[in-house]
Amino acid sequence: NAGVIQTPRHKVTGKGQEATLWCEPISGHSAVFWYRQTIVQGLEFLTYFRNQAPIDDSGMPKERFSAQMPNQSHSTLKIQSTQPQDSAVYLCASSPDWGGYAEQFFGPGTRLTVL
Amino acid sequence: SQWGEENLQALSIQEGEDVTMNCSYKTYTTVVQWYRQKSGKGPAQLILIRSNEREKRSGRLRATLDTSSQSSSLSITGTLATDTAVYFCATDDTNAYKVIFGKGTHLHVLP
């Protein structure tokens, strides 16, 4: 079991460019979560899917961020017109269940740098 | 302590010492999970403690949960340099069926 896979590990974009981050959850896990991590804000929840359906996107900046889960084997987080303040580590996690008792298994993250 | 509007906490101790990290939460929870994140990695669960458990142990780790004061703690005995990491507590968001992570405590264990 390779764990949660995130690609790329590092991405550098210019201001105004688009960035697409990929996540492959652990096979059989029904929930997929996206987080953003910075030194200042810590670990911020962005969005999550349950059985591929979007459940809660309350943490997503509405205008430029979008997430999809077209099939059970991958999810994408897309950031349009990237800004320097989008620079962060984006973490994907999957879980065999949802709710407070469910352990989340995190990928290594994608470090996004916007110049 | 970590939670809410508090900034990331930082602790620096010598190898071999014991340490306790605290977490307080704002709303009722039935469970607290503790996670550890090492540099360059994603967080990984260390221990889960339920509201009907006052204490739970796993190796050198001991977690406590006090629902009356809405607080939890994680203790590590005989710390090692490899315990250097950021430690997060996470509670149950019952409305949204997800967990809410605290701000984290950065522990640095000096060899």
gemmi code that builds the backbone of each chain (N, CA, C; Angstrom):
import gemmi

chains = {
    "A": [
        ("ASN", (0.846, -1.190, 0.000), (0.000, 0.000, 0.000), (0.877, 1.235, 0.000)),
        ("ALA", (0.803, 2.022, -1.084), (1.686, 3.173, -1.231), (1.227, 4.359, -0.413)),
        ("GLY", (0.085, 4.301, 0.183), (-0.424, 5.449, 0.897), (-1.049, 6.446, -0.062)),
        ("VAL", (-1.373, 7.615, 0.450), (-1.944, 8.669, -0.381), (-0.823, 9.278, -1.227)),
        ("ILE", (-1.086, 9.378, -2.506), (-0.079, 9.909, -3.423), (-0.502, 11.293, -3.877)),
        ("GLN", (0.422, 12.225, -3.817), (0.157, 13.586, -4.281), (1.226, 13.974, -5.301)),
        ("THR", (0.749, 14.553, -6.398), (1.670, 15.033, -7.420), (1.221, 16.389, -7.914)),
        ("PRO", (2.176, 17.261, -8.285), (3.608, 17.101, -8.053), (3.947, 17.364, -6.595)),
        ("ARG", (5.141, 17.083, -6.175), (5.557, 17.398, -4.807), (5.862, 18.886, -4.655)),
        ("HIS", (6.349, 19.482, -5.721), (6.643, 20.909, -5.713), (6.140, 21.509, -7.010)),
        ("LYS", (5.573, 22.707, -6.891), (5.123, 23.399, -8.101), (5.388, 24.882, -7.939)),
        ("VAL", (5.965, 25.459, -8.945), (6.224, 26.895, -8.959), (5.443, 27.499, -10.115)),
        ("THR", (4.654, 28.505, -9.817), (3.887, 29.180, -10.864), (4.130, 30.678, -10.794)),
        ("GLY", (3.878, 31.333, -11.900), (3.918, 32.779, -11.916), (2.558, 33.332, -11.524)),
        ("LYS", (2.561, 34.507, -10.993), (1.296, 35.145, -10.606), (0.344, 35.193, -11.802)),
        ("GLY", (-0.884, 34.750, -11.582), (-1.888, 34.754, -12.644), (-2.010, 33.435, -13.399)),
        ("GLN", (-1.068, 32.546, -13.191), (-1.138, 31.240, -13.862), (-2.037, 30.278, -13.095)),
        ("GLU", (-2.361, 29.185, -13.754), (-3.222, 28.172, -13.146), (-2.368, 27.049, -12.559)),
        ("ALA", (-2.830, 26.467, -11.476), (-2.139, 25.324, -10.876), (-3.148, 24.222, -10.614)),
        ("THR", (-2.799, 23.001, -11.010), (-3.642, 21.836, -10.743), (-2.851, 20.843, -9.921)),
        ("LEU", (-3.421, 20.488, -8.783), (-2.773, 19.552, -7.882), (-3.560, 18.246, -7.880)),
        ("TRP", (-2.834, 17.125, -7.832), (-3.459, 15.811, -7.941), (-3.311, 15.004, -6.664)),
        ("CYS", (-4.325, 14.210, -6.418), (-4.306, 13.347, -5.241), (-4.876, 11.980, -5.601)),
        ("GLU", (-4.145, 10.942, -5.230), (-4.654, 9.575, -5.402), (-4.865, 9.001, -4.006)),
        ("PRO", (-6.118, 8.819, -3.594), (-6.366, 8.319, -2.239), (-6.036, 6.838, -2.116)),
        ("ILE", (-6.020, 6.366, -0.904), (-5.805, 4.945, -0.645), (-7.013, 4.169, -1.181)),
        ("SER", (-6.734, 3.103, -1.895), (-7.801, 2.304, -2.495), (-8.777, 1.812, -1.428)),
        ("GLY", (-10.064, 2.013, -1.713), (-11.085, 1.565, -0.777), (-11.550, 2.615, 0.205)),
        ("HIS", (-10.812, 3.717, 0.293), (-11.224, 4.796, 1.185), (-12.358, 5.590, 0.548)),
        ("SER", (-13.353, 5.933, 1.369), (-14.553, 6.571, 0.839), (-14.560, 8.085, 1.002)),
        ("ALA", (-13.658, 8.617, 1.804), (-13.632, 10.066, 2.032), (-12.278, 10.637, 1.627)),
        ("VAL", (-12.304, 11.793, 0.976), (-11.093, 12.486, 0.557), (-11.177, 13.942, 1.009)),
        ("PHE", (-10.114, 14.419, 1.614), (-10.069, 15.766, 2.184), (-8.910, 16.549, 1.567)),
        ("TRP", (-9.094, 17.850, 1.432), (-8.024, 18.766, 1.028), (-7.828, 19.808, 2.123)),
        ("TYR", (-6.547, 20.070, 2.432), (-6.170, 21.070, 3.417), (-5.082, 21.952, 2.827)),
        ("ARG", (-4.983, 23.153, 3.386), (-3.884, 24.060, 3.051), (-3.128, 24.344, 4.344)),
        ("GLN", (-1.806, 24.314, 4.258), (-1.004, 24.516, 5.460), (0.016, 25.626, 5.252)),
        ("THR", (0.001, 26.598, 6.140), (1.000, 27.654, 6.162), (1.473, 27.830, 7.601)),
        ("ILE", (2.606, 28.491, 7.741), (3.143, 28.737, 9.080), (2.164, 29.590, 9.877)),
        ("VAL", (1.611, 30.598, 9.235), (0.764, 31.562, 9.950), (-0.600, 30.969, 10.297)),
        ("GLN", (-1.238, 30.325, 9.332), (-2.617, 29.853, 9.529), (-2.706, 28.419, 10.024)),
        ("GLY", (-1.602, 27.677, 9.944), (-1.662, 26.281, 10.347), (-2.360, 25.435, 9.300)),
        ("LEU", (-3.079, 24.420, 9.756), (-3.735, 23.456, 8.865), (-5.184, 23.906, 8.664)),
        ("GLU", (-5.485, 24.352, 7.452), (-6.823, 24.862, 7.141), (-7.585, 23.865, 6.279)),
        ("PHE", (-8.779, 23.541, 6.698), (-9.649, 22.668, 5.907), (-10.123, 23.427, 4.669)),
        ("LEU", (-10.108, 22.758, 3.529), (-10.626, 23.361, 2.300), (-11.941, 22.715, 1.884)),
        ("THR", (-11.910, 21.390, 1.638), (-13.087, 20.725, 1.106), (-12.990, 19.236, 1.334)),
        ("TYR", (-14.154, 18.522, 1.253), (-14.062, 17.081, 1.281), (-15.153, 16.402, 0.478)),
        ("PHE", (-14.844, 15.199, 0.036), (-15.714, 14.366, -0.776), (-16.017, 13.079, -0.003)),
        ("ARG", (-17.217, 12.621, -0.184), (-17.617, 11.328, 0.374), (-18.170, 10.505, -0.759)),
        ("ASN", (-17.547, 9.352, -1.008), (-17.955, 8.525, -2.151), (-18.038, 9.357, -3.442)),
        ("GLN", (-17.032, 10.195, -3.626), (-16.841, 11.054, -4.804), (-17.766, 12.270, -4.823)),
        ("ALA", (-18.745, 12.335, -3.953), (-19.658, 13.478, -3.966), (-19.119, 14.598, -3.081)),
        ("PRO", (-19.157, 15.838, -3.552), (-18.714, 16.960, -2.710), (-19.672, 17.158, -1.538)),
        ("ILE", (-19.112, 17.217, -0.327), (-19.938, 17.292, 0.867), (-19.833, 18.657, 1.543)),
        ("ASP", (-18.622, 19.156, 1.639), (-18.402, 20.384, 2.403), (-17.241, 21.127, 1.772)),
        ("ASP", (-17.517, 22.299, 1.213), (-16.434, 23.116, 0.642), (-16.339, 24.443, 1.373)),
        ("SER", (-16.703, 24.442, 2.629), (-16.781, 25.685, 3.398), (-15.434, 26.398, 3.547)),
        ("GLY", (-14.341, 25.690, 3.355), (-13.035, 26.313, 3.492), (-12.432, 26.811, 2.197)),
        ("MET", (-13.110, 26.586, 1.115), (-12.554, 26.936, -0.195), (-12.765, 28.419, -0.482)),
        ("PRO", (-11.698, 29.137, -0.843), (-11.886, 30.487, -1.387), (-12.749, 30.365, -2.632)),
        ("LYS", (-13.849, 31.078, -2.696), (-14.879, 30.799, -3.686), (-14.477, 31.131, -5.117)),
        ("GLU", (-13.703, 32.154, -5.289), (-13.537, 32.665, -6.649), (-12.560, 31.885, -7.495)),
        ("ARG", (-11.482, 31.426, -6.955), (-10.424, 30.876, -7.810), (-10.124, 29.406, -7.550)),
        ("PHE", (-10.686, 28.853, -6.493), (-10.385, 27.476, -6.131), (-11.552, 26.559, -6.518)),
        ("SER", (-11.201, 25.396, -7.037), (-12.223, 24.385, -7.297), (-11.604, 23.011, -7.090)),
        ("ALA", (-12.436, 22.062, -6.697), (-11.971, 20.701, -6.487), (-12.949, 19.742, -7.134)),
        ("GLN", (-12.404, 18.668, -7.633), (-13.246, 17.656, -8.266), (-12.761, 16.274, -7.865)),
        ("MET", (-13.675, 15.317, -7.994), (-13.292, 13.916, -7.792), (-14.041, 13.105, -8.840)),
        ("PRO", (-13.492, 13.052, -10.035), (-14.193, 12.411, -11.156), (-14.328, 10.903, -11.011)),
        ("ASN", (-13.449, 10.278, -10.266), (-13.572, 8.840, -10.003), (-12.950, 8.535, -8.643)),
        ("GLN", (-13.094, 7.318, -8.187), (-12.666, 6.978, -6.826), (-11.155, 6.917, -6.665)),
        ("SER", (-10.432, 7.015, -7.789), (-8.983, 6.870, -7.691), (-8.228, 8.184, -7.738)),
        ("HIS", (-8.913, 9.302, -7.971), (-8.177, 10.551, -7.898), (-9.074, 11.760, -7.711)),
        ("SER", (-8.455, 12.775, -7.123), (-9.119, 14.061, -6.908), (-8.149, 15.155, -7.347)),
        ("THR", (-8.688, 16.263, -7.810), (-7.841, 17.386, -8.205), (-8.286, 18.657, -7.495)),
        ("LEU", (-7.321, 19.498, -7.212), (-7.569, 20.826, -6.673), (-6.987, 21.803, -7.683)),
        ("LYS", (-7.828, 22.665, -8.215), (-7.387, 23.613, -9.230), (-7.453, 25.020, -8.675)),
        ("ILE", (-6.389, 25.761, -8.892), (-6.349, 27.161, -8.474), (-6.130, 28.005, -9.714)),
        ("GLN", (-7.096, 28.831, -10.022), (-6.975, 29.707, -11.184), (-6.368, 31.041, -10.764)),
        ("SER", (-5.675, 31.650, -11.712), (-5.078, 32.970, -11.479), (-4.373, 33.022, -10.117)),
        ("THR", (-3.368, 32.174, -9.954), (-2.700, 32.059, -8.663), (-2.106, 33.392, -8.217)),
        ("GLN", (-2.143, 33.592, -6.919), (-1.620, 34.793, -6.281), (-0.540, 34.399, -5.272)),
        ("PRO", (0.375, 35.305, -4.946), (1.436, 34.965, -3.980), (0.883, 34.428, -2.660)),
        ("GLN", (-0.278, 34.893, -2.228), (-0.847, 34.425, -0.955), (-1.367, 33.000, -1.035)),
        ("ASP", (-1.393, 32.429, -2.255), (-1.783, 31.024, -2.395), (-0.609, 30.090, -2.097)),
        ("SER", (0.579, 30.648, -1.962), (1.754, 29.833, -1.653), (1.546, 29.116, -0.330)),
        ("ALA", (1.671, 27.804, -0.350), (1.390, 26.985, 0.826), (1.704, 25.536, 0.483)),
        ("VAL", (1.595, 24.674, 1.481), (1.615, 23.237, 1.238), (0.163, 22.771, 1.218)),
        ("TYR", (-0.209, 22.102, 0.156), (-1.572, 21.587, 0.020), (-1.549, 20.092, 0.299)),
        ("LEU", (-2.314, 19.709, 1.293), (-2.333, 18.322, 1.749), (-3.646, 17.654, 1.378)),
        ("CYS", (-3.548, 16.435, 0.933), (-4.703, 15.606, 0.650), (-4.707, 14.459, 1.665)),
        ("ALA", (-5.869, 14.104, 2.132), (-5.993, 12.983, 3.059), (-7.163, 12.112, 2.628)),
        ("SER", (-7.070, 10.831, 2.884), (-8.221, 9.968, 2.652), (-8.527, 9.192, 3.922)),
        ("SER", (-9.742, 8.704, 3.988), (-10.192, 8.014, 5.193), (-11.148, 6.904, 4.801)),
        ("PRO", (-11.114, 5.789, 5.527), (-12.039, 4.699, 5.214), (-13.468, 5.018, 5.647)),
        ("ASP", (-13.617, 6.089, 6.404), (-14.936, 6.483, 6.912), (-14.926, 7.992, 7.088)),
        ("TRP", (-15.996, 8.531, 7.625), (-16.019, 9.967, 7.879), (-16.502, 10.213, 9.299)),
        ("GLY", (-16.334, 11.433, 9.766), (-16.714, 11.750, 11.132), (-15.506, 11.752, 12.042)),
        ("GLY", (-15.778, 12.091, 13.288), (-14.709, 12.308, 14.243), (-13.895, 11.086, 14.597)),
        ("TYR", (-14.430, 9.903, 14.397), (-13.708, 8.687, 14.764), (-12.824, 8.166, 13.633)),
        ("ALA", (-12.965, 8.749, 12.474), (-12.250, 8.227, 11.314), (-10.841, 8.773, 11.244)),
        ("GLU", (-9.881, 7.881, 11.183), (-8.489, 8.290, 11.020), (-8.284, 8.795, 9.607)),
        ("GLN", (-7.572, 9.897, 9.488), (-7.247, 10.430, 8.177), (-5.800, 10.077, 7.853)),
        ("PHE", (-5.597, 9.628, 6.629), (-4.276, 9.246, 6.150), (-3.843, 10.321, 5.144)),
        ("PHE", (-2.784, 11.008, 5.490), (-2.341, 12.142, 4.691), (-1.271, 11.758, 3.685)),
        ("GLY", (-1.291, 12.454, 2.553), (-0.193, 12.388, 1.610), (0.923, 13.323, 2.065)),
        ("PRO", (2.024, 13.349, 1.310), (3.168, 14.181, 1.692), (2.979, 15.659, 1.387)),
        ("GLY", (1.951, 15.965, 0.598), (1.678, 17.358, 0.286), (2.315, 17.817, -1.013)),
        ("THR", (1.752, 18.885, -1.560), (2.335, 19.590, -2.702), (2.681, 20.989, -2.235)),
        ("ARG", (3.956, 21.354, -2.363), (4.366, 22.712, -1.987), (4.200, 23.613, -3.199)),
        ("LEU", (3.271, 24.542, -3.109), (3.018, 25.489, -4.195), (3.686, 26.811, -3.875)),
        ("THR", (4.489, 27.282, -4.808), (5.126, 28.588, -4.674), (4.679, 29.461, -5.834)),
        ("VAL", (4.079, 30.587, -5.512), (3.621, 31.525, -6.542), (4.533, 32.738, -6.515)),
        ("LEU", (5.212, 32.955, -7.631), (6.188, 34.056, -7.692), (5.540, 35.380, -8.068)),
    ],
    "B": [
        ("SER", (-0.862, 25.778, 25.029), (-2.101, 25.155, 24.554), (-2.335, 25.530, 23.094)),
        ("GLN", (-3.124, 24.766, 22.392), (-3.445, 25.082, 21.015), (-4.958, 25.129, 20.861)),
        ("TRP", (-5.440, 25.858, 19.943), (-6.822, 25.934, 19.521), (-7.171, 27.370, 19.164)),
        ("GLY", (-8.321, 27.518, 18.556), (-8.917, 28.820, 18.313), (-7.965, 29.817, 17.711)),
        ("GLU", (-7.909, 30.969, 18.318), (-7.118, 32.051, 17.778), (-5.670, 32.005, 18.226)),
        ("GLU", (-5.288, 30.983, 18.968), (-3.918, 30.926, 19.448), (-2.961, 30.625, 18.312)),
        ("ASN", (-1.779, 31.201, 18.396), (-0.763, 30.937, 17.405), (-0.131, 29.580, 17.641)),
        ("LEU", (0.602, 29.115, 16.654), (1.347, 27.881, 16.795), (2.277, 27.992, 17.985)),
        ("GLN", (2.193, 26.987, 18.886), (3.045, 26.970, 20.057), (4.335, 26.233, 19.742)),
        ("ALA", (5.397, 26.608, 20.430), (6.682, 25.970, 20.216), (7.298, 25.600, 21.548)),
        ("LEU", (7.828, 24.381, 21.610), (8.514, 23.898, 22.802), (9.861, 23.339, 22.394)),
        ("SER", (10.878, 23.605, 23.228), (12.196, 23.064, 22.973), (12.696, 22.407, 24.250)),
        ("ILE", (12.996, 21.105, 24.171), (13.415, 20.374, 25.370), (14.602, 19.489, 25.046)),
        ("GLN", (15.226, 18.940, 26.076), (16.345, 18.026, 25.907), (15.841, 16.595, 25.790)),
        ("GLU", (16.531, 15.810, 25.003), (16.225, 14.396, 24.865), (16.208, 13.746, 26.237)),
        ("GLY", (15.214, 12.885, 26.452), (15.091, 12.211, 27.737), (14.069, 12.840, 28.654)),
        ("GLU", (13.767, 14.112, 28.416), (12.772, 14.772, 29.250), (11.372, 14.312, 28.866)),
        ("ASP", (10.450, 14.517, 29.787), (9.037, 14.266, 29.504), (8.381, 15.591, 29.087)),
        ("VAL", (7.338, 15.503, 28.299), (6.669, 16.725, 27.844), (5.171, 16.474, 27.766)),
        ("THR", (4.413, 17.514, 28.038), (2.953, 17.456, 27.901), (2.478, 18.624, 27.056)),
        ("MET", (1.664, 18.315, 26.062), (1.076, 19.329, 25.191), (-0.421, 19.358, 25.428)),
        ("ASN", (-0.972, 20.546, 25.430), (-2.388, 20.707, 25.756), (-3.190, 21.225, 24.572)),
        ("CYS", (-4.452, 20.910, 24.603), (-5.369, 21.295, 23.541), (-6.721, 21.584, 24.179)),
        ("SER", (-7.294, 22.728, 23.851), (-8.650, 23.018, 24.324), (-9.544, 23.232, 23.113)),
        ("TYR", (-10.794, 22.890, 23.247), (-11.701, 22.977, 22.112), (-12.984, 23.688, 22.510)),
        ("LYS", (-13.662, 24.238, 21.495), (-14.765, 25.151, 21.773), (-16.114, 24.470, 21.912)),
        ("THR", (-16.342, 23.384, 21.201), (-17.664, 22.756, 21.240), (-17.546, 21.315, 21.693)),
        ("TYR", (-18.661, 20.739, 22.053), (-18.672, 19.371, 22.546), (-18.112, 18.418, 21.497)),
        ("THR", (-17.313, 17.475, 21.957), (-16.808, 16.463, 21.046), (-16.900, 15.103, 21.700)),
        ("THR", (-17.036, 14.087, 20.889), (-17.091, 12.721, 21.421), (-15.746, 12.015, 21.304)),
        ("VAL", (-14.807, 12.680, 20.642), (-13.526, 12.019, 20.401), (-12.461, 13.073, 20.124)),
        ("VAL", (-11.244, 12.782, 20.521), (-10.101, 13.616, 20.168), (-9.037, 12.710, 19.554)),
        ("GLN", (-8.536, 13.145, 18.433), (-7.416, 12.440, 17.810), (-6.170, 13.313, 17.955)),
        ("TRP", (-5.038, 12.693, 18.152), (-3.755, 13.397, 18.139), (-2.952, 12.915, 16.934)),
        ("TYR", (-2.391, 13.878, 16.222), (-1.589, 13.594, 15.041), (-0.195, 14.187, 15.229)),
        ("ARG", (0.755, 13.595, 14.538), (2.128, 14.102, 14.524), (2.535, 14.329, 13.070)),
        ("GLN", (3.181, 15.460, 12.836), (3.666, 15.759, 11.500), (5.162, 16.038, 11.556)),
        ("LYS", (5.929, 15.177, 10.893), (7.364, 15.385, 10.789), (7.663, 16.212, 9.546)),
        ("SER", (8.821, 16.826, 9.552), (9.198, 17.738, 8.482), (9.115, 17.063, 7.116)),
        ("GLY", (8.404, 17.689, 6.196), (8.293, 17.175, 4.840), (7.276, 16.063, 4.657)),
        ("LYS", (6.548, 15.751, 5.698), (5.552, 14.679, 5.627), (4.173, 15.228, 5.973)),
        ("GLY", (3.151, 14.431, 5.674), (1.814, 14.782, 6.136), (1.610, 14.294, 7.568)),
        ("PRO", (0.608, 14.831, 8.255), (0.319, 14.356, 9.618), (-0.042, 12.874, 9.632)),
        ("ALA", (0.253, 12.226, 10.738), (-0.097, 10.815, 10.925), (-0.689, 10.661, 12.317)),
        ("GLN", (-1.753, 9.868, 12.388), (-2.435, 9.700, 13.677), (-1.550, 8.956, 14.675)),
        ("LEU", (-1.567, 9.466, 15.908), (-0.845, 8.804, 16.992), (-1.789, 8.038, 17.908)),
        ("ILE", (-2.880, 8.691, 18.266), (-3.743, 8.110, 19.286), (-5.125, 8.727, 19.165)),
        ("LEU", (-6.143, 7.963, 19.479), (-7.522, 8.433, 19.475), (-8.097, 8.144, 20.848)),
        ("ILE", (-8.713, 9.135, 21.458), (-9.319, 8.948, 22.783), (-10.780, 9.376, 22.712)),
        ("ARG", (-11.650, 8.553, 23.247), (-13.090, 8.797, 23.190), (-13.554, 9.505, 24.459)),
        ("SER", (-14.739, 10.075, 24.389), (-15.237, 10.870, 25.520), (-15.486, 10.039, 26.765)),
        ("ASN", (-15.655, 8.715, 26.599), (-15.871, 7.865, 27.775), (-14.559, 7.297, 28.323)),
        ("GLU", (-13.448, 7.744, 27.754), (-12.130, 7.343, 28.228), (-11.442, 8.568, 28.814)),
        ("ARG", (-10.994, 8.482, 30.047), (-10.273, 9.608, 30.649), (-8.817, 9.625, 30.205)),
        ("GLU", (-8.291, 8.447, 29.903), (-6.872, 8.332, 29.597), (-6.677, 7.168, 28.626)),
        ("LYS", (-5.669, 7.345, 27.753), (-5.327, 6.254, 26.848), (-3.814, 6.279, 26.628)),
        ("ARG", (-3.227, 5.106, 26.634), (-1.778, 5.009, 26.482), (-1.420, 4.205, 25.240)),
        ("SER", (-0.280, 4.585, 24.651), (0.268, 3.840, 23.535), (1.778, 4.024, 23.582)),
        ("GLY", (2.475, 3.004, 24.051), (3.925, 3.117, 24.181), (4.324, 4.252, 25.114)),
        ("ARG", (5.098, 5.193, 24.609), (5.536, 6.327, 25.417), (4.519, 7.472, 25.431)),
        ("LEU", (3.414, 7.286, 24.773), (2.394, 8.324, 24.664), (1.262, 8.094, 25.650)),
        ("ARG", (0.749, 9.185, 26.176), (-0.418, 9.132, 27.056), (-1.312, 10.313, 26.714)),
        ("ALA", (-2.551, 10.019, 26.363), (-3.517, 11.077, 26.065), (-4.574, 11.097, 27.148)),
        ("THR", (-5.022, 12.295, 27.475), (-6.129, 12.463, 28.405), (-7.206, 13.313, 27.752)),
        ("LEU", (-8.413, 13.140, 28.259), (-9.530, 13.928, 27.747), (-10.430, 14.302, 28.911)),
        ("ASP", (-10.690, 15.584, 29.063), (-11.574, 16.090, 30.111), (-12.696, 16.855, 29.422)),
        ("THR", (-13.831, 16.208, 29.270), (-14.938, 16.845, 28.555), (-15.534, 18.004, 29.349)),
        ("SER", (-15.396, 17.983, 30.668), (-15.969, 19.072, 31.471), (-15.232, 20.377, 31.240)),
        ("SER", (-13.926, 20.302, 31.037), (-13.142, 21.514, 30.768), (-12.843, 21.673, 29.285)),
        ("GLN", (-13.366, 20.750, 28.476), (-13.156, 20.778, 27.023), (-11.675, 20.893, 26.704)),
        ("SER", (-10.918, 19.951, 27.224), (-9.479, 19.977, 26.989), (-8.935, 18.560, 26.881)),
        ("SER", (-7.821, 18.458, 26.194), (-7.137, 17.185, 26.031), (-5.641, 17.446, 26.150)),
        ("SER", (-4.894, 16.420, 26.526), (-3.447, 16.567, 26.594), (-2.785, 15.338, 26.005)),
        ("LEU", (-1.586, 15.547, 25.526), (-0.755, 14.460, 25.025), (0.589, 14.554, 25.730)),
        ("SER", (0.974, 13.483, 26.396), (2.262, 13.442, 27.080), (3.172, 12.428, 26.401)),
        ("ILE", (4.434, 12.786, 26.342), (5.450, 11.873, 25.825), (6.499, 11.704, 26.912)),
        ("THR", (6.767, 10.476, 27.287), (7.795, 10.229, 28.299), (9.098, 9.835, 27.614)),
        ("GLY", (10.211, 10.234, 28.218), (11.511, 9.873, 27.669), (11.661, 10.270, 26.217)),
        ("THR", (11.509, 11.564, 25.940), (11.522, 12.011, 24.547), (12.836, 11.663, 23.848)),
        ("LEU", (12.711, 11.480, 22.547), (13.842, 11.207, 21.664), (13.940, 12.334, 20.645)),
        ("ALA", (15.109, 12.481, 20.065), (15.270, 13.514, 19.035), (14.289, 13.272, 17.878)),
        ("THR", (13.966, 12.031, 17.639), (13.032, 11.683, 16.553), (11.590, 12.066, 16.865)),
        ("ASP", (11.325, 12.499, 18.100), (9.980, 12.998, 18.427), (9.797, 14.438, 17.959)),
        ("THR", (10.843, 15.061, 17.464), (10.744, 16.421, 16.931), (9.726, 16.450, 15.799)),
        ("ALA", (8.692, 17.262, 15.964), (7.585, 17.293, 15.013), (6.582, 18.351, 15.465)),
        ("VAL", (5.553, 18.535, 14.643), (4.402, 19.332, 15.045), (3.293, 18.374, 15.459)),
        ("TYR", (2.686, 18.634, 16.602), (1.647, 17.773, 17.145), (0.311, 18.512, 17.092)),
        ("PHE", (-0.686, 17.872, 16.506), (-2.014, 18.452, 16.363), (-3.039, 17.636, 17.142)),
        ("CYS", (-3.991, 18.324, 17.742), (-5.177, 17.633, 18.216), (-6.292, 17.888, 17.205)),
        ("ALA", (-7.229, 16.990, 17.123), (-8.340, 17.126, 16.186), (-9.612, 16.648, 16.869)),
        ("THR", (-10.660, 17.425, 16.752), (-11.930, 17.058, 17.373), (-13.008, 16.856, 16.320)),
        ("ASP", (-14.132, 16.383, 16.775), (-15.219, 15.968, 15.905), (-16.146, 17.136, 15.601)),
        ("ASP", (-16.314, 17.456, 14.335), (-17.324, 18.423, 13.918), (-18.576, 17.627, 13.584)),
        ("THR", (-19.448, 17.475, 14.553), (-20.569, 16.561, 14.389), (-21.528, 17.003, 13.297)),
        ("ASN", (-21.565, 18.300, 13.018), (-22.495, 18.777, 12.000), (-22.063, 18.401, 10.597)),
        ("ALA", (-20.767, 18.325, 10.397), (-20.247, 18.132, 9.047), (-19.549, 16.797, 8.877)),
        ("TYR", (-19.583, 15.975, 9.927), (-18.969, 14.654, 9.827), (-17.524, 14.738, 9.362)),
        ("LYS", (-16.778, 15.672, 9.937), (-15.353, 15.735, 9.678), (-14.655, 16.139, 10.968)),
        ("VAL", (-13.332, 16.147, 10.952), (-12.583, 16.568, 12.126), (-12.083, 17.994, 11.935)),
        ("ILE", (-11.858, 18.648, 13.044), (-11.310, 20.006, 13.052), (-9.958, 19.948, 13.743)),
        ("PHE", (-8.937, 20.406, 13.043), (-7.581, 20.373, 13.592), (-7.261, 21.652, 14.346)),
        ("GLY", (-6.528, 21.495, 15.435), (-6.014, 22.639, 16.167), (-4.821, 23.234, 15.462)),
        ("LYS", (-4.282, 24.300, 16.047), (-3.175, 25.032, 15.427), (-1.869, 24.258, 15.473)),
        ("GLY", (-1.721, 23.374, 16.426), (-0.507, 22.576, 16.500), (0.516, 23.094, 17.494)),
        ("THR", (1.314, 22.197, 17.993), (2.435, 22.519, 18.877), (3.706, 21.988, 18.250)),
        ("HIS", (4.677, 22.886, 18.039), (5.935, 22.484, 17.448), (6.885, 22.075, 18.553)),
        ("LEU", (7.199, 20.794, 18.607), (8.100, 20.250, 19.613), (9.470, 20.003, 19.004)),
        ("HIS", (10.496, 20.562, 19.632), (11.866, 20.349, 19.185), (12.626, 19.669, 20.321)),
        ("VAL", (13.062, 18.437, 20.070), (13.805, 17.685, 21.077), (15.282, 17.713, 20.711)),
        ("LEU", (16.063, 18.318, 21.572), (17.501, 18.468, 21.312), (18.253, 17.217, 21.733)),
        ("PRO", (19.131, 16.704, 20.876), (19.865, 15.473, 21.222), (20.933, 15.722, 22.270)),
    ],
}
model = gemmi.Model(1)
for chain_id, residues in chains.items():
    chain = gemmi.Chain(chain_id)
    for i, (resn, *xyz) in enumerate(residues, 1):
        res = gemmi.Residue()
        res.name, res.seqid = resn, gemmi.SeqId(i, " ")
        for name, pos in zip(("N", "CA", "C"), xyz):
            atom = gemmi.Atom()
            atom.name, atom.element = name, gemmi.Element(name[0])
            atom.pos, atom.b_iso = gemmi.Position(*pos), 0.0
            res.add_atom(atom)
        chain.add_residue(res)
    model.add_chain(chain)
structure = gemmi.Structure()
structure.add_model(model)
structure.setup_entities()
